[in-house]
Amino acid sequence: YPLHGAVSKDHPSMEFAQQYLEKYYSFEKNVEQVFRRKDSSPVVKKIQEMQKFLGLEMTGKLDSSTMDVMLKPRCGVPDVGG
Amino acid sequence: FTTFPGSPKWRKNHLTYRIVNYTPDLPKESVDSAIEKALKVWEEVTPLNFSRLSEGEADIMISFAVGEHGDFYPFDGPGQSLAHAYPPGPGFYGDAHFDEDEKWTLGPSGTNLFLVAAHELGHSLGLFHSDNKEALMYPVYRFSTNPAQFRLSQDDINGIQSLYGPRPSSDAIVVPLSSVSPRPETPVKCDPALSFDAVSTLRGELLLFKDRYFWRKTRWNSEPEVHLISAFWPSLPSHLDAAYEAHNKDSVFIFKGSQFWAVRGNEVQAGYPKAIYTLGFPPAVRKIDAAVNDSNNKKTYFFVEDKYWRFNEKTNLMDKGFPRLIKDDFPGVESRVDAVLQAFGFFYFFHGSSQFEFDPNARMVTHTLKSNSWLLC
């Protein structure tokens, strides 16, 4: 079942993206389930939330410009949440 | 901008900070200077002011660490997470941690300590991240053109002032951020607008302090020498408030904010800095404007805004009946004194680019000179 092309489970950056979203966007821990679930809209929504905050086009995908920003050095304090 | 959930903020304007350890990437005084400048970024736009502790628990504890460092937020090696900090509050709240696995620098290469520290200290004061790419509080690190030209964005200013309000105009600090690069401009000694931060004698020599420099006038060399303060006393801050020599103690006392240091020759004495309140000042006094020791009566006069105190160097106690108004005992001397010097039986009160020669016997100002007249200008 295509995950809306958001993040296929074997996307090379999925692990990194998972950690990034968990660490900075309070993404739930058990992303395995979410990423594998048929309905991947929570993932898309979370990626869009991050893209919005970082001033990126809200594609909901881990496109290259999104990955570029995610790979840049940054502050360790989360962007959302407590 | 955003603030942390619940908008935690410090309930006082005078905060302490302590640099707990240092990165081997930079000289200590460069770290001191970068942190001092990062704090000044926020000080300039709020009522907040900061003083540094060299031991004990400060509101903001600043440290360098690698990997797991005891707060459940382990660092991750070079890159990605550079540092983190906690919102205002007791204990570890307010603290800022820097990842020692980064290459900390003062310039564009590596990771610029000043820029990251200014961001992290924004967190220590209560700001969360901003989605404004121009804001200091934007989470992704990018080296702005040059820290020397660094300016807070309006978004940052709106954010911090939503917590603490603006800086009271009377305290407005107009000191431009000088560069954290190692080539700051030397002040021009014959600039007619030159003013001094502090002036003191030292074993017969004359020291005139300005920003991070001081001129030294010796008896054997009429031409004054200019030096970096840190070249003689690395642990002393720059932009001093006051300095005086207690002749009976063979020491020069240096004041900045609510702290002071004792210097003998080029040795900063152990156990300093101390809080000015140990001299007997009330808590309302946050800084000293000027100080001078009267070698005739071994008393030291401390000037704070329009008042002054008198301190007995023999008993180490503030005299009773003080503070008194400056204008009552030094008629003709403008308040808000920058520095004071005693020489040739006169007191020389520095106020901006002017200097008032005061005759204590006649109790009147006998001459008005340019402040830099001592530099043969």
Boltz contact constraints between the chains, C-beta under 6 A:
constraints:
  - contact:
      token1: [A, 53]
      token2: [B, 131]
      max_distance: 6.0
  - contact:
      token1: [A, 55]
      token2: [B, 133]
      max_distance: 6.0
  - contact:
      token1: [A, 72]
      token2: [B, 140]
      max_distance: 6.0
  - contact:
      token1: [A, 73]
      token2: [B, 79]
      max_distance: 6.0
  - contact:
      token1: [A, 73]
      token2: [B, 82]
      max_distance: 6.0
  - contact:
      token1: [A, 73]
      token2: [B, 141]
      max_distance: 6.0
  - contact:
      token1: [A, 74]
      token2: [B, 139]
      max_distance: 6.0
  - contact:
      token1: [A, 74]
      token2: [B, 140]
      max_distance: 6.0
  - contact:
      token1: [A, 74]
      token2: [B, 141]
      max_distance: 6.0
  - contact:
      token1: [A, 75]
      token2: [B, 119]
      max_distance: 6.0
  - contact:
      token1: [A, 75]
      token2: [B, 139]
      max_distance: 6.0
  - contact:
      token1: [A, 76]
      token2: [B, 81]
      max_distance: 6.0
  - contact:
      token1: [A, 76]
      token2: [B, 84]
      max_distance: 6.0
  - contact:
      token1: [A, 77]
      token2: [B, 84]
      max_distance: 6.0
  - contact:
      token1: [A, 77]
      token2: [B, 123]
      max_distance: 6.0
  - contact:
      token1: [A, 79]
      token2: [B, 129]
      max_distance: 6.0
  - contact:
      token1: [A, 79]
      token2: [B, 139]
      max_distance: 6.0
  - contact:
      token1: [A, 82]
      token2: [B, 5]
      max_distance: 6.0
